[in-house]
Amino acid sequence: MARASAFARAALAGNPSDGYGGATLAVAVCDFAAHVEARPAAEPSVAPRSALARATVARFERELAPGAPPAAVRVRTSIPRAVGLGGSSAIVIATVRALCELHGLRLHPDELASFALAVETEDLGIAAGLQDRVAQAYEGLTFMDFRAPGGVYEPLDPAMLPPLFLAWSPQAAAPSGLTHADLRARFERGDRVVLAAMSELADLAREARWALLAGDAGAFAACVDGSFDARRRMLALDERHVAMAERARALGASANYTGSGGAIVGCCRDEEHRAEVIAGLAQAGCCAIAPRVTPP
C-alpha cells in the first residue's frame, strides 16, 4: 500500500494570470488535503468514482509506468468543494504521488506540476493554469513567474507572511471551469480589458514578492487588495463573493480570491486583528480560519 497527500492552495496575489504569461504568489493550505492510497491489483480501479483520479491513473500508466502492474486507487479529500482552493488539482497531485510511491518513481516538483496540468487540460479538457499544481507540488510559499516557457518557481520562507485569514461560504460555491473558459476565449480574442488586467496582475505578484522580502506589510497588503480589484474590473463577480471581501476590508484586512471559486484570503496586522477578522466573517455566515501554511 502506498499513501500520499496534497494540500489545498490559496493564491495571494497575481491570480489568475498564471495561464497568461503572468506571475502569481501562492501558499499551500495545510488545514485541508486530498489523500490517496494505491496498491497493486489485477485491474485498475478508482474508488469512489473520480474522473480526475481515473484520468491520472491512465496517463501515469501510459507515460510513466508502461507495463507496470495495474493499481487500485482510493481517494478521499477534506478540501471544501468548488470554492477555489485547488481541490481538483490536489486529487491529481496526490494520485500521482501515491502511484510514484507504489512504483518506486520520483518526480521533480516541476515535472509533477506539469504532469498534473496535462491530466486536466489534455485528458479532461479542463481550462486551467500551472499555479495550483506548482503551489501543491512545492508546498509552503511559492512565487511563480510564467514569462519564460515552463515558468520559474521560487520557494520563499512562509515566516515572512503577515497573519493570514481564509474564508469561504459553502452556499456560494462556484466551479471555476466556466470562469476560466470564458477568460481564455476573451484573452485569445485580444480583449483589451483582459489583457490590461493580466499585465497588472503579474506586476502585483512581483511587487508582492518584493514587499515580503523587504518586510513591507503595507505594500504586501496593497498587492493582495489590488489583485482582487483587477479581477473585479475584468470579470463580473458573484456578489456573494464580493460581500465576503468587502466585509474583510471593512474589518481592516486585505482580501483577494484564493482561486476562482469564491473563497477569499487576506492578511491582518497582527494575531489580535486576525482573531477579530475571523470572528467578524463568522458572524456574517462565513467559514473562516487562520490557515496553516507550513506542513506539519
C-alpha positions in Angstrom: 0.0 0.0 0.0 1.3 3.4 -1.0 -0.2 6.6 0.6 0.2 10.3 -0.5 -1.4 13.6 0.1 -1.7 17.1 -1.5 -2.7 20.2 0.3 -5.2 22.8 -0.7 -4.0 26.0 -2.3 -4.6 29.7 -1.8 -3.3 32.3 -4.2 -2.3 35.6 -2.5 -1.5 37.9 -5.5 -1.4 37.8 -9.3 -4.1 35.2 -9.9 -5.4 34.2 -12.4 -2.5 35.5 -14.6 -0.6 32.2 -14.4 -2.2 30.8 -17.6 -1.4 34.0 -19.5 2.3 34.5 -19.1 1.9 36.4 -15.8 3.0 35.7 -12.3 1.5 34.6 -9.0 2.3 34.2 -5.3 0.5 31.3 -3.6 0.6 29.1 -0.5 -0.3 25.5 0.3 -3.0 25.4 3.0 -2.2 22.5 5.3 -5.6 22.5 7.0 -7.1 20.7 4.1 -5.8 17.9 1.8 -6.6 15.2 -0.7 -5.4 11.7 0.4 -4.8 8.8 -1.9 -4.0 5.2 -1.3 -2.7 2.9 -4.1 -2.0 -0.8 -4.2 -1.3 -3.4 -6.9 -4.4 -5.0 -8.4 -5.5 -7.4 -11.1 -7.0 -4.4 -13.0 -7.1 -0.7 -12.5 -9.8 0.8 -10.3 -10.7 4.0 -8.6 -13.0 4.4 -5.6 -15.1 6.3 -5.0 -15.6 7.3 -8.7 -13.4 10.2 -9.7 -12.8 11.2 -13.3 -9.7 13.1 -12.1 -8.1 10.1 -10.4 -9.1 7.8 -13.2 -7.5 10.0 -15.9 -4.4 10.4 -13.7 -4.0 6.6 -13.4 -4.5 6.1 -17.1 -1.9 8.8 -18.0 0.5 7.6 -15.4 0.4 4.0 -16.7 0.7 5.2 -20.3 3.6 7.7 -19.8 5.5 6.9 -16.6 5.0 3.2 -15.9 4.2 1.3 -19.1 3.9 -2.4 -18.5 3.7 -2.0 -14.7 1.0 -3.9 -12.8 -2.4 -2.1 -12.6 -3.2 -0.2 -9.5 -6.3 0.1 -7.3 -6.7 3.7 -6.0 -8.8 5.0 -3.2 -9.4 8.8 -2.8 -10.7 11.0 0.0 -10.5 14.7 0.5 -11.2 17.3 3.2 -10.8 20.3 0.8 -14.1 22.3 0.6 -15.6 21.7 -2.8 -15.9 24.3 -5.6 -14.7 27.3 -3.5 -11.4 27.9 -5.2 -8.9 26.0 -3.0 -7.4 23.8 -5.6 -9.4 20.7 -4.7 -9.3 19.1 -8.2 -5.6 19.6 -8.7 -4.9 18.2 -5.2 -6.6 15.0 -6.1 -4.4 14.7 -9.2 -1.2 15.6 -7.4 -2.0 13.2 -4.5 -2.8 10.4 -7.0 0.5 10.9 -8.9 2.5 10.9 -5.7 0.8 7.7 -4.5 1.5 6.0 -7.8 5.1 7.1 -7.8 5.5 5.7 -4.3 3.9 2.5 -5.4 6.2 2.1 -8.4 9.4 3.5 -6.9 9.5 6.6 -9.1 10.4 10.2 -8.2 9.3 13.4 -10.0 10.8 16.8 -9.6 8.1 19.3 -8.4 8.2 21.0 -11.8 7.6 17.6 -13.5 4.8 16.8 -11.1 3.1 20.1 -11.7 3.3 19.8 -15.5 2.1 16.2 -15.5 -0.9 17.1 -13.3 -1.8 20.1 -15.6 -1.7 17.8 -18.6 -4.1 15.4 -17.0 -6.7 18.1 -16.5 -6.2 20.1 -19.7 -5.3 17.4 -22.2 -7.2 14.4 -20.9 -10.2 16.0 -19.4 -10.5 19.3 -21.3 -10.5 21.5 -18.2 -9.3 25.1 -18.6 -6.5 25.6 -16.1 -3.1 27.0 -15.4 0.0 25.8 -13.6 -0.4 27.8 -10.4 -2.4 25.3 -8.4 -0.2 22.4 -9.3 3.1 24.3 -8.7 1.9 25.5 -5.3 0.8 22.0 -4.3 4.0 20.4 -5.7 6.3 22.7 -3.9 4.1 23.4 -0.8 4.9 26.2 1.6 5.0 29.7 -0.1 5.9 29.9 -3.8 6.5 32.7 -6.2 5.8 31.8 -9.8 6.8 33.8 -12.9 5.5 32.5 -16.2 7.2 34.8 -18.6 9.6 32.1 -19.7 8.3 28.8 -21.1 7.7 26.3 -18.3 7.9 29.1 -15.7 10.4 30.0 -13.0 9.5 29.0 -9.4 10.9 30.3 -6.2 10.1 28.8 -2.8 10.0 31.5 -0.2 10.0 31.4 3.6 6.4 31.4 4.9 7.6 33.1 8.0 7.8 36.4 6.0 4.0 36.3 5.7 1.8 38.5 7.9 -1.0 36.7 9.7 -3.4 35.3 7.1 -7.1 34.5 7.2 -9.0 32.2 4.9 -12.8 32.4 4.5 -15.5 30.8 2.3 -19.2 30.2 2.1 -20.4 26.7 1.1 -23.6 28.3 -0.1 -21.7 30.4 -2.5 -19.6 27.7 -4.1 -19.0 28.1 -7.8 -17.0 25.8 -10.0 -14.1 27.6 -11.7 -14.2 25.9 -15.1 -16.7 28.3 -16.7 -14.9 31.3 -15.5 -11.6 30.1 -16.9 -13.1 29.0 -20.2 -14.7 32.4 -20.8 -11.5 34.2 -19.7 -9.4 32.2 -22.1 -11.8 32.9 -25.0 -11.7 36.7 -24.3 -7.9 36.7 -23.9 -7.5 34.9 -27.3 -9.8 37.5 -28.9 -7.5 40.2 -27.7 -10.0 41.7 -25.2 -8.2 44.9 -24.0 -9.7 44.8 -20.6 -8.4 41.2 -20.0 -5.0 42.0 -21.5 -4.6 45.0 -19.3 -5.8 43.2 -16.2 -3.4 40.2 -16.8 -0.5 42.6 -17.1 -1.4 44.4 -13.9 -1.9 41.1 -12.0 1.5 39.9 -13.0 3.1 43.2 -11.8 1.2 42.9 -8.5 2.6 39.4 -7.9 6.1 40.6 -8.5 5.5 43.6 -6.2 4.1 41.3 -3.5 7.2 39.2 -3.6 9.4 42.3 -3.2 7.2 43.6 -0.4 7.7 40.3 1.5 11.4 40.3 1.0 11.5 44.0 2.2 9.3 43.3 5.2 6.8 45.9 4.0 3.5 44.5 5.2 1.5 47.5 4.0 2.8 47.2 0.4 2.1 43.4 0.5 -1.5 44.0 1.7 -1.9 46.5 -1.2 -0.9 43.9 -3.7 -3.4 41.4 -2.2 -6.2 44.0 -2.5 -5.0 45.1 -5.9 -5.3 41.6 -7.2 -9.0 41.4 -6.2 -9.6 44.9 -7.7 -8.0 43.9 -11.0 -10.2 40.7 -11.2 -13.2 42.8 -10.5 -12.5 45.1 -13.4 -12.0 42.1 -15.7 -14.9 39.8 -14.6 -18.5 40.0 -13.4 -18.1 38.7 -9.9 -20.6 36.8 -7.8 -22.0 39.4 -5.3 -21.8 36.9 -2.5 -18.1 36.6 -3.0 -17.7 40.4 -3.2 -19.6 40.8 0.0 -17.1 38.5 1.8 -14.2 40.5 0.5 -15.8 43.8 1.4 -16.7 42.5 4.9 -13.0 41.6 5.4 -11.9 45.0 4.2 -14.4 46.8 6.5 -12.7 44.9 9.3 -9.4 46.4 8.3 -7.9 43.4 6.4 -6.9 43.0 2.8 -8.7 40.4 0.7 -8.4 38.5 -2.6 -9.9 35.4 -4.2 -7.9 32.3 -3.4 -8.7 30.9 -6.8 -11.9 31.3 -8.9 -14.5 29.6 -6.8 -15.3 32.2 -4.2 -13.0 31.6 -1.2 -11.1 34.6 -0.1 -7.7 35.1 1.6 -6.1 38.1 3.1 -3.7 39.5 5.6 -4.1 41.1 9.0 -2.0 43.5 11.1 -1.3 41.0 13.9 -2.8 38.0 15.7 -5.3 40.0 17.6 -6.5 41.7 14.4 -6.7 38.3 12.7 -9.0 36.9 15.5 -11.2 40.0 15.1 -11.4 39.4 11.3 -12.2 35.7 11.6 -14.9 36.4 14.2 -16.4 39.2 12.1 -16.5 36.9 9.0 -18.1 34.1 11.0 -20.8 36.5 12.2 -21.5 37.2 8.6 -22.1 33.4 8.0 -18.7 32.5 6.5 -16.4 29.7 7.4 -13.2 31.4 8.5 -9.9 30.1 9.8 -6.3 31.0 10.4 -4.7 28.8 7.8 -1.5 26.8 8.4 1.0 27.2 5.6 3.9 25.2 7.0 3.5 21.4 6.5 3.1 19.6 9.9 
